[in-house]
Amino acid sequence: MAAYLDRIVAAHRAGAAADERLVAPLLEAAAGAPAARPFAAALRGEEGVAVIAEIKRRSPSRGDLAPRLVAAEVARTYQAGGAAALSVLTDVEFFGGSPADLGQARAACRLPVLRKDFIVDRRDVLDARIMGADAVLLIVAALDDAELCALVALAAEVGLDALVEVHDEVEVDRALAAGATLVGVNQRDLLTFAVDPDRALRLAPLLPSETVRVAESGITGPDDVARLADAGYDAVLVGERLVTSSDPEGAVRSLRAAVLQP
């Protein structure tokens, strides 16, 4: 069986190859979109560690998580719990998401929204801006150096923050060389989908202090958040724990409280 990342990226590259849309009209539409909400600034502006709360219907490794969630309701709940930003899955085939989820979530709250997807083409970045995203995820493991540099630059050109995701030391170097200033360390191995809860701690010293640092995946409660705060992370991105919680508002609040106790 092909690795998860290989299969997902191959599907997205096939979709991009079949996409006959011209870049120029999309670039014009993206440039004319309403102003984006500051994403990276929202993370740095929080006291303690900011929470990026994720709207996620399913995953390839665990199957259905919350297939019948209503994106607008979840967004309002996360905002009430104190989330600084949202992450919304827009991948249809593997995660059950959609651009509609992103649009509905953003319209229901005042938080900036990350389009979380497997971006492999310029049109993916432009689509993110057009659908209303304020930031876009760029996965270093899914891109070569030229692609990564070009997509980081394009995101900035159209007013999107780029969360550049890394998994190891080599990818940290590649992300920084591409100009990334917002870096996410994903503790989930995208080849096997197994979680290494110490990965973010190991990579933290490699991230410059001026970088906005985000820890992703494997965050199960306040103790994890406190450890990551001590390691210098500005934010945590949490999905499965929140969408499967019977009280997602309270779950967000408990993560925030982990580093706000007197």
Kinemage of the C-alpha trace (Angstrom):
@kinemage 1
@onewidth
@group {chain A} dominant
@subgroup {mainchain}
@vectorlist {calphas} color= white
{ca met a 1} P 0.000 0.000 0.000
{ca ala a 2} L 1.361 3.418 -0.911
{ca ala a 3} L 2.067 5.793 1.945
{ca tyr a 4} L -0.794 8.112 2.891
{ca leu a 5} L 1.034 11.225 1.738
{ca asp a 6} L 2.062 9.672 -1.567
{ca arg a 7} L -1.487 8.651 -2.419
{ca ile a 8} L -3.040 11.961 -1.401
{ca val a 9} L -0.473 14.130 -3.153
{ca ala a 10} L -0.642 11.972 -6.290
{ca ala a 11} L -4.398 12.498 -6.402
{ca his a 12} L -4.016 16.257 -6.013
{ca arg a 13} L -1.314 16.431 -8.663
{ca ala a 14} L -3.535 14.498 -11.044
{ca gly a 15} L -6.318 16.979 -10.350
{ca ala a 16} L -3.996 19.903 -11.019
{ca ala a 17} L -2.803 18.343 -14.274
{ca ala a 18} L -6.399 18.007 -15.436
{ca asp a 19} L -7.279 21.590 -14.435
{ca glu a 20} L -7.517 23.631 -17.631
{ca arg a 21} L -8.196 26.980 -15.959
{ca leu a 22} L -5.822 29.816 -16.783
{ca val a 23} L -3.850 31.370 -13.928
{ca ala a 24} L -4.286 34.991 -15.026
{ca pro a 25} L -8.063 35.272 -14.382
{ca leu a 26} L -7.664 33.538 -11.029
{ca leu a 27} L -4.847 35.897 -10.072
{ca glu a 28} L -7.042 38.860 -10.961
{ca ala a 29} L -9.928 37.468 -8.892
{ca ala a 30} L -7.640 36.768 -5.932
{ca ala a 31} L -6.151 40.244 -6.088
{ca gly a 32} L -9.643 41.726 -6.013
{ca ala a 33} L -10.904 39.641 -3.087
{ca pro a 34} L -11.850 41.398 0.175
{ca ala a 35} L -9.025 42.014 2.625
{ca ala a 36} L -7.832 38.939 4.478
{ca arg a 37} L -7.923 38.720 8.247
{ca pro a 38} L -4.391 38.650 9.730
{ca phe a 39} L -3.642 35.023 10.582
{ca ala a 40} L -0.058 35.004 11.871
{ca ala a 41} L -0.639 38.235 13.787
{ca ala a 42} L -3.662 36.698 15.503
{ca leu a 43} L -1.461 33.901 16.827
{ca arg a 44} L 1.258 36.210 18.093
{ca gly a 45} L -1.337 38.559 19.571
{ca glu a 46} L -2.678 36.013 22.046
{ca glu a 47} L -1.612 35.833 25.662
{ca gly a 48} L -0.036 32.460 26.234
{ca val a 49} L -0.364 29.877 23.468
{ca ala a 50} L -2.977 30.508 20.794
{ca val a 51} L -5.326 27.727 19.705
{ca ile a 52} L -5.999 27.083 16.035
{ca ala a 53} L -9.182 25.010 16.204
{ca glu a 54} L -9.830 22.675 13.305
{ca ile a 55} L -13.004 21.754 11.469
{ca lys a 56} L -12.426 18.212 10.258
{ca arg a 57} L -15.028 15.636 9.231
{ca arg a 58} L -12.841 12.572 8.774
{ca ser a 59} L -9.247 11.380 8.391
{ca pro a 60} L -7.661 8.611 6.299
{ca ser a 61} L -6.275 6.939 9.420
{ca arg a 62} L -9.338 7.118 11.716
{ca gly a 63} L -12.232 7.338 9.301
{ca asp a 64} L -15.285 9.398 10.217
{ca leu a 65} L -14.816 11.861 13.073
{ca ala a 66} L -17.756 14.239 12.745
{ca pro a 67} L -19.243 13.685 9.284
{ca arg a 68} L -22.453 15.608 10.011
{ca leu a 69} L -20.911 18.660 11.641
{ca val a 70} L -22.276 22.079 10.667
{ca ala a 71} L -19.261 24.240 9.917
{ca ala a 72} L -20.873 27.529 10.927
{ca glu a 73} L -21.998 26.157 14.289
{ca val a 74} L -18.601 24.657 15.036
{ca ala a 75} L -16.856 27.923 14.122
{ca arg a 76} L -19.042 29.889 16.527
{ca thr a 77} L -18.415 27.331 19.247
{ca tyr a 78} L -14.653 27.491 18.799
{ca gln a 79} L -14.716 31.283 18.865
{ca ala a 80} L -16.732 31.246 22.089
{ca gly a 81} L -14.126 28.943 23.640
{ca gly a 82} L -11.320 31.385 22.915
{ca ala a 83} L -9.754 30.051 19.700
{ca ala a 84} L -7.503 32.568 17.938
{ca ala a 85} L -8.005 31.099 14.462
{ca leu a 86} L -9.665 28.294 12.546
{ca ser a 87} L -8.265 25.560 10.317
{ca val a 88} L -10.748 24.091 7.845
{ca leu a 89} L -10.147 20.966 5.772
{ca thr a 90} L -11.193 21.506 2.171
{ca asp a 91} L -9.973 18.170 0.771
{ca val a 92} L -13.054 16.276 -0.415
{ca glu a 93} L -11.809 12.783 -1.263
{ca phe a 94} L -9.693 11.943 1.775
{ca phe a 95} L -11.004 14.218 4.545
{ca gly a 96} L -14.624 14.832 3.574
{ca gly a 97} L -14.151 18.608 3.607
{ca ser a 98} L -15.077 21.266 1.084
{ca pro a 99} L -14.623 24.924 0.164
{ca ala a 100} L -18.210 25.380 1.367
{ca asp a 101} L -17.153 24.381 4.883
{ca leu a 102} L -14.497 27.082 4.818
{ca gly a 103} L -16.827 29.766 3.518
{ca gln a 104} L -19.568 28.965 6.008
{ca ala a 105} L -17.158 28.810 8.950
{ca arg a 106} L -15.537 32.132 8.110
{ca ala a 107} L -18.874 33.874 7.607
{ca ala a 108} L -20.064 32.692 11.020
{ca cys a 109} L -17.241 34.209 13.069
{ca arg a 110} L -14.590 36.913 13.131
{ca leu a 111} L -11.580 34.575 13.285
{ca pro a 112} L -8.982 34.228 10.511
{ca val a 113} L -9.197 30.920 8.670
{ca leu a 114} L -6.521 28.581 7.327
{ca arg a 115} L -7.309 26.537 4.240
{ca lys a 116} L -5.899 23.142 5.187
{ca asp a 117} L -5.377 21.063 2.086
{ca phe a 118} L -2.664 19.489 -0.051
{ca ile a 119} L -1.521 22.451 -2.126
{ca val a 120} L 0.536 21.500 -5.182
{ca asp a 121} L -0.278 24.165 -7.762
{ca arg a 122} L -0.500 27.955 -8.091
{ca arg a 123} L -4.222 27.658 -8.733
{ca asp a 124} L -4.661 25.970 -5.343
{ca val a 125} L -3.257 29.076 -3.622
{ca leu a 126} L -5.401 31.404 -5.705
{ca asp a 127} L -8.479 29.285 -5.064
{ca ala a 128} L -7.787 29.589 -1.326
{ca arg a 129} L -7.822 33.382 -1.555
{ca ile a 130} L -10.941 33.405 -3.722
{ca met a 131} L -12.884 31.067 -1.410
{ca gly a 132} L -12.178 33.381 1.506
{ca ala a 133} L -9.190 31.832 3.259
{ca asp a 134} L -6.828 34.078 5.196
{ca ala a 135} L -3.928 31.612 5.207
{ca val a 136} L -2.876 28.555 3.257
{ca leu a 137} L -1.038 25.388 4.318
{ca leu a 138} L 2.101 24.458 2.362
{ca ile a 139} L 3.495 21.015 3.210
{ca val a 140} L 7.239 20.859 2.603
{ca ala a 141} L 7.154 17.079 2.107
{ca ala a 142} L 4.693 17.486 -0.779
{ca leu a 143} L 6.703 20.091 -2.711
{ca asp a 144} L 10.140 20.475 -4.239
{ca asp a 145} L 12.225 23.535 -3.399
{ca ala a 146} L 11.239 25.509 -6.485
{ca glu a 147} L 7.541 24.848 -5.900
{ca leu a 148} L 7.798 25.749 -2.236
{ca cys a 149} L 9.551 29.066 -2.911
{ca ala a 150} L 7.100 29.965 -5.657
{ca leu a 151} L 4.018 29.174 -3.586
{ca val a 152} L 5.296 31.020 -0.499
{ca ala a 153} L 5.881 34.077 -2.698
{ca leu a 154} L 2.500 33.767 -4.428
{ca ala a 155} L 0.660 33.534 -1.120
{ca ala a 156} L 2.303 36.745 0.051
{ca glu a 157} L 1.531 38.427 -3.278
{ca val a 158} L -2.215 37.848 -2.910
{ca gly a 159} L -2.365 38.646 0.806
{ca leu a 160} L -2.349 35.177 2.346
{ca asp a 161} L -0.210 34.045 5.245
{ca ala a 162} L 1.520 30.724 4.497
{ca leu a 163} L 1.765 28.131 7.255
{ca val a 164} L 4.713 26.047 6.078
{ca glu a 165} L 4.568 22.575 7.567
{ca val a 166} L 7.661 20.537 8.440
{ca his a 167} L 8.351 17.117 9.918
{ca asp a 168} L 12.136 16.937 10.418
{ca glu a 169} L 15.365 18.910 10.504
{ca val a 170} L 15.904 18.866 6.739
{ca glu a 171} L 12.419 20.217 6.144
{ca val a 172} L 12.989 23.005 8.686
{ca asp a 173} L 16.023 24.114 6.660
{ca arg a 174} L 14.032 23.958 3.427
{ca ala a 175} L 11.148 25.965 4.898
{ca leu a 176} L 13.413 28.723 6.200
{ca ala a 177} L 15.340 28.852 2.913
{ca ala a 178} L 12.022 29.385 1.110
{ca gly a 179} L 11.295 32.419 3.276
{ca ala a 180} L 8.804 30.894 5.693
{ca thr a 181} L 8.030 33.066 8.713
{ca leu a 182} L 5.086 30.972 9.966
{ca val a 183} L 6.174 27.366 10.525
{ca gly a 184} L 4.120 24.410 11.702
{ca val a 185} L 5.722 21.267 13.100
{ca asn a 186} L 3.406 18.368 12.392
{ca gln a 187} L 3.917 15.590 14.902
{ca arg a 188} L 1.973 13.193 12.681
{ca asp a 189} L 4.129 11.282 10.221
{ca leu a 190} L 2.409 11.781 6.869
{ca leu a 191} L 3.885 8.544 5.563
{ca thr a 192} L 2.346 6.356 8.274
{ca phe a 193} L 0.011 8.818 10.092
{ca ala a 194} L 1.568 7.747 13.414
{ca val a 195} L 2.066 10.535 15.989
{ca asp a 196} L 5.393 11.318 17.655
{ca pro a 197} L 4.483 13.533 20.654
{ca asp a 198} L 8.099 14.686 21.127
{ca arg a 199} L 8.781 15.819 17.565
{ca ala a 200} L 7.796 19.442 18.140
{ca leu a 201} L 10.030 19.598 21.213
{ca arg a 202} L 13.019 18.304 19.242
{ca leu a 203} L 12.582 20.755 16.379
{ca ala a 204} L 11.735 23.845 18.435
{ca pro a 205} L 15.381 24.941 18.925
{ca leu a 206} L 15.835 25.055 15.130
{ca leu a 207} L 13.124 27.677 14.636
{ca pro a 208} L 14.296 31.308 14.848
{ca ser a 209} L 12.704 33.411 17.575
{ca glu a 210} L 11.156 35.746 15.001
{ca thr a 211} L 9.311 32.812 13.413
{ca val a 212} L 5.693 32.240 14.435
{ca arg a 213} L 5.858 28.643 15.663
{ca val a 214} L 2.906 26.253 15.546
{ca ala a 215} L 2.745 22.697 16.892
{ca glu a 216} L 0.319 20.401 15.059
{ca ser a 217} L -1.213 16.984 15.795
{ca gly a 218} L -0.982 14.759 18.836
{ca ile a 219} L -2.160 17.463 21.240
{ca thr a 220} L -4.564 15.731 23.591
{ca gly a 221} L -4.946 18.111 26.505
{ca pro a 222} L -3.663 21.000 28.638
{ca asp a 223} L -0.480 19.194 29.700
{ca asp a 224} L 0.626 18.932 26.060
{ca val a 225} L -0.069 22.627 25.530
{ca ala a 226} L 1.958 23.567 28.604
{ca arg a 227} L 4.935 21.517 27.386
{ca leu a 228} L 4.798 23.154 23.976
{ca ala a 229} L 4.522 26.612 25.517
{ca asp a 230} L 7.652 25.925 27.545
{ca ala a 231} L 9.401 24.909 24.306
{ca gly a 232} L 8.592 28.278 22.739
{ca tyr a 233} L 5.568 27.571 20.562
{ca asp a 234} L 3.206 30.440 19.830
{ca ala a 235} L 0.228 28.274 18.864
{ca val a 236} L -1.156 24.767 18.705
{ca leu a 237} L -3.363 23.369 15.964
{ca val a 238} L -5.891 20.905 17.364
{ca gly a 239} L -8.457 18.966 15.387
{ca glu a 240} L -9.516 15.467 16.379
{ca arg a 241} L -9.743 16.189 20.102
{ca leu a 242} L -12.074 19.101 19.457
{ca val a 243} L -14.381 17.702 16.768
{ca thr a 244} L -14.918 14.497 18.746
{ca ser a 245} L -15.525 16.293 22.060
{ca ser a 246} L -19.014 16.453 23.562
{ca asp a 247} L -18.136 20.004 24.640
{ca pro a 248} L -15.848 21.577 22.014
{ca glu a 249} L -16.208 25.057 23.480
{ca gly a 250} L -15.062 23.800 26.863
{ca ala a 251} L -12.280 21.771 25.229
{ca val a 252} L -10.867 24.883 23.554
{ca arg a 253} L -11.157 26.811 26.807
{ca ser a 254} L -9.275 24.112 28.716
{ca leu a 255} L -6.395 24.235 26.237
{ca arg a 256} L -6.181 28.009 26.602
{ca ala a 257} L -6.339 27.764 30.385
{ca ala a 258} L -3.308 25.491 30.464
{ca val a 259} L -0.968 28.463 30.028
{ca leu a 260} L -3.107 31.233 31.517
{ca gln a 261} L -3.180 30.013 35.103
{ca pro a 262} L -1.776 32.565 37.601
